[in-house]
Amino acid sequence: MIDESRVLPPGIAADVALSEVRQLRAGDRPTHGGQLFAYVYDPAVPGLDELAAAAHRESAHVNGLDPTAFPSLLAMENALVGAAGRVLGAGPGTTAPDVVGSVTSGGTESLILAVKTARDAHPEIAAPRIVVPSTAHAAFAKAAHYLRVALDVVPVSPDRLRPDPSAMAAAIRPETVLVACSAPSYAHGVVDPVAEIAAAAAAAGVRCHVDACFGGWTLPYLRRLGEPVPAFDFAVPGVTSISVDLHKYAYAPKGVSVLLHRDARLRAPQYFAYADWPGYTMINPVIASTRSGGPIAAAYATLRHLGDDGYLRLADVTRDAVAGLADAVRAVDGLRLMAEPESTVVCFTATEGGPDLFVLVDELTARGWHTQPQLSYAGLPASVHLTVTASVAPRVAEFGPDLADAVAAARAAGPVALPPELVALATSLTPDALTPELVAGLAGGLGLGGGDAPTDRMAVVNTLLDAAPPALRERLLVEFVGLLQRPTW
Ligand SMILES: Cc1ncc(COP(=O)(O)O)c(C=O)c1O
């Protein structure tokens, strides 16, 4: 007798299976339509999704594990690396003719590999360290954690939002294997002083990585459109590696980033090779070994279809959208831009006496605008982040009135008032006092304990998280995500 609870349900028709996926997808944030300002990058180019999906399907079962078995994948990967190099100041006739690179699964993998490569270039350094500004993407902290590399974080001031190059230089120690900076930073969209930082790194004989995951595909086009984009790519002496995500502003479907090194010697420690077992000799340039050809083929087709003219036009459209959104923020009393836009981010905060930002985010959600709240951190105020893509352009005129309306509603609702004992708890707890029971209790008290996806009203949760130090934020959210990640039987 078969125990039904021990076996999978019987197969269903293909169209029924697909309709299940579609039903599940219906509960998601809208990936198209220009109203989601994080997570997705939508150029709103007719037919592009279909092209990418068809290319993905062609290569989904191809395995990047062995480039000799599937030369198509090697050719497409080399073409993507070449394209990224061209966009970022490398290639024949430039000061960086020998740039090489790899396709990875995303920005985080590119950054982990940049740190691994720098670390493994110095086996003689027993306790390697990296220097990053506090605005560097969290993936550097993840890399440091995974790779047991110490993280030296250089603070940024609230007015500049980018590191002082002399502070970066001063943080370099004999054990430093990598200095990193952003072009631009995710949170505020500002470009770090790459030339000065790279010069300081070079003077110390240390590698310098430019994290252009977010903006590496738009900044060069914005410059061509006349924007004052500072030098940040391989044209800058001392820059040894750059990462750029094709699944962001190259508008490829998820799963593709490129990590470039100035030359093959610098790249060499990136490879992992292992022949000491009875199976095939494993030679991996990236973290994954088996790699689907799907994302690479989709990115390849996307790049070929959009081309230089397409990206230039999309950057132009996006630039107009950024300007329109920034104007909308400037026009509302009680808000101010964190920084004048330098790329494709609009980031704003509340002025003294302005609306409660977390209530405002909920009010915007209620009006169909999905923005990203950012908690206060080390002297920087809480803020609202908008990643702007070309799809936003046709919606910009609607945003201003909705923003004004949402601000009025947030003012009328007033700020979130947490019970004082909860604030006291959030501010006084030390990481060691955070027992799983206490964290679960706190999460439960905030309505985060039931294992359900969060509602659209998150102001109370964000206010508590904002009052808590980073270690408590991390613990609370890990607990919460852990509650969400439960098998459905
Ligand atoms: C500047 C920067 N670096 C790295 C990353 C990490 O990229 P991913 O989410 O693809 O791992 C991001 C993501 O937004 C980013 O903006």
The ligand as an ORCA input file, in Angstrom:
! r2SCAN-3c Opt
* xyz 0 1
  C      25.630     48.795     -6.247
  C      25.145     47.385     -6.128
  N      26.025     46.397     -5.923
  C      25.637     45.114     -5.797
  C      24.304     44.769     -5.845
  C      23.893     43.334     -5.647
  O      23.313     42.836     -6.805
  P      22.405     41.530     -6.833
  O      21.134     41.868     -6.110
  O      22.238     41.277     -8.285
  O      23.136     40.426     -6.163
  C      23.351     45.769     -6.055
  C      21.921     45.452     -6.078
  O      21.072     46.315     -6.076
  C      23.785     47.111     -6.196
  O      22.907     48.114     -6.375
*
